[in-house]
């Protein structure tokens, strides 16, 4: 099979997209790898642990929307109907599903964990978004239900991120 020449800017876009998707996947994978240990924590230990993720994971989370935009750019620059096009489309859809899982499953629980913390700057604005999600006033939900939702949502996000990364790398390698 003949290798098609790719302009240097296109190659740079491919590499930067891989980096963004890899960072997005890595953050959720880090949470997923903590799951077995965190499931053994008492309520007090678990609640004391949750705030340590902010603002670091929030800042790194910018890789998701940036990765989505970069995947769209790659998709637009890739010949429609080619194997690479379909792989990039699959990578985009997997990363989009990962991002949706954050907003639908994780963010409301984050707001619950952080409701008593005084956040500042960008973090305060980020966590103010969607603050009244119904999670903050359901009459004291069982903490283990929130823990399980948070932990297993990150496992789902890690799987979706890994699928996105694999499909993207396959697209670039073809």
C-alpha positions in Angstrom: 0.0 0.0 0.0 1.4 3.4 -1.0 2.0 5.9 1.8 0.4 9.2 1.0 2.4 12.4 1.8 1.1 14.5 4.6 1.9 18.1 5.0 3.9 19.0 8.2 1.1 21.0 9.6 -1.3 18.0 9.3 1.3 15.8 11.0 1.6 18.4 13.8 -2.2 18.4 14.2 -2.2 14.6 14.4 0.5 14.6 17.1 -1.1 17.4 19.2 -4.5 15.6 18.9 -3.0 12.4 20.2 -1.5 14.3 23.1 -4.8 16.0 24.0 -6.8 12.7 23.8 -4.1 10.9 25.8 -4.2 13.6 28.5 -8.0 13.4 28.7 -7.9 9.6 28.9 -5.0 9.6 31.4 -6.9 11.8 33.9 -9.9 9.4 34.0 -7.6 6.4 34.0 -5.9 7.8 37.1 -9.2 8.0 38.8 -10.2 4.5 37.7 -6.9 3.0 39.0 -7.7 4.5 42.4 -11.0 2.8 42.5 -10.0 -0.4 44.5 -8.3 1.6 47.2 -10.9 4.3 47.5 -13.7 1.7 47.9 -12.0 0.6 51.1 -12.1 4.1 52.6 -14.5 5.1 55.4 -16.9 7.9 54.8 -14.7 10.4 56.7 -11.5 9.3 54.8 -13.3 9.4 51.4 -14.9 12.8 52.0 -11.5 14.1 53.1 -9.9 12.7 49.9 -12.2 14.1 47.3 -11.2 17.8 47.5 -7.5 17.0 46.7 -8.3 16.7 43.0 -9.1 20.4 42.5 -7.9 22.4 40.8 -5.4 20.0 39.1 -7.8 17.7 37.4 -10.0 20.7 36.5 -7.1 22.4 34.7 -6.1 19.1 32.9 -9.8 18.6 32.0 -9.4 21.3 29.3 -7.8 18.5 27.2 -11.3 17.1 26.5 -12.9 20.0 24.7 -9.6 20.9 23.0 -9.3 17.2 21.9 -12.8 17.3 20.5 -12.1 20.4 18.5 -8.8 18.9 17.2 -10.6 15.6 16.3 -13.2 17.7 14.3 -10.4 19.5 12.5 -8.7 16.2 11.6 -12.0 14.8 10.5 -12.6 17.7 8.2 -9.1 17.4 6.7 -9.3 13.6 6.2 -10.8 12.2 3.0 -14.4 11.1 3.6 -15.1 7.4 3.4 -11.5 6.3 4.0 -10.6 4.0 6.8 -8.8 6.9 8.6 -12.0 9.0 8.4 -14.1 6.3 10.0 -11.5 5.7 12.7 -11.2 9.4 13.5 -15.0 9.7 13.6 -15.1 6.8 16.0 -12.4 8.5 18.1 -14.5 11.7 18.1 -17.7 9.9 19.2 -15.9 8.0 22.0 -14.4 11.2 23.3 -17.7 13.0 23.0 -19.4 10.2 25.0 -16.6 10.5 27.6 -17.2 14.2 27.8 -20.9 13.8 28.1 -20.4 11.2 30.9 -18.6 13.9 32.8 -21.3 16.5 32.6 -24.2 14.0 33.2 -22.7 11.7 35.8 -19.6 13.2 37.4 -20.1 17.0 37.6 -23.3 16.9 39.7 -21.5 14.7 42.2 -18.4 17.0 42.2 -20.7 19.9 43.0 -22.1 17.9 45.9 -18.6 17.0 47.3 -17.5 20.6 47.0 -20.7 22.4 48.2 -19.0 23.4 51.5 -15.7 24.5 50.0 -14.9 28.1 49.1 -13.4 27.8 45.6 -11.7 30.8 43.9 -11.0 31.9 40.4 -11.6 29.6 37.4 -12.5 26.7 39.7 -15.3 28.6 41.3 -16.8 29.5 38.0 -16.4 26.0 36.6 -18.1 24.3 39.6 -20.8 27.0 39.7 -22.0 25.8 36.3 -24.8 23.4 36.8 -24.6 23.8 40.5 -28.3 23.3 41.2 -28.4 19.9 39.5 -30.8 18.3 42.0 -27.9 16.5 43.5 -27.2 19.3 46.0 -30.6 19.2 47.7 -32.1 15.6 47.5 -32.4 15.3 51.3 -28.9 14.0 52.1 -28.2 11.2 49.7 -26.4 8.1 50.9 -22.7 8.9 50.5 -22.0 5.4 49.1 -24.4 6.0 46.2 -22.5 9.2 45.4 -19.1 7.5 45.8 -20.1 4.6 43.5 -21.5 7.0 40.9 -18.4 9.0 40.9 -15.9 6.1 40.9 -17.7 4.0 38.3 -18.4 7.0 36.1 -14.6 7.5 36.0 -14.1 3.9 35.0 -16.6 4.4 32.2 -14.8 7.6 31.1 -11.4 5.8 31.2 -12.7 3.1 28.9 -14.2 5.6 26.5 -11.0 7.7 26.5 -8.9 4.6 25.8 -11.2 3.6 22.9 -10.9 7.2 21.5 -7.1 7.1 21.8 -6.8 3.6 20.2 -9.0 4.6 17.3 -7.1 7.9 16.8 -3.7 6.1 16.8 -5.0 3.5 14.4 -6.3 6.3 12.1 -2.9 7.9 12.1 -1.0 4.6 11.6 -3.1 3.7 8.5 
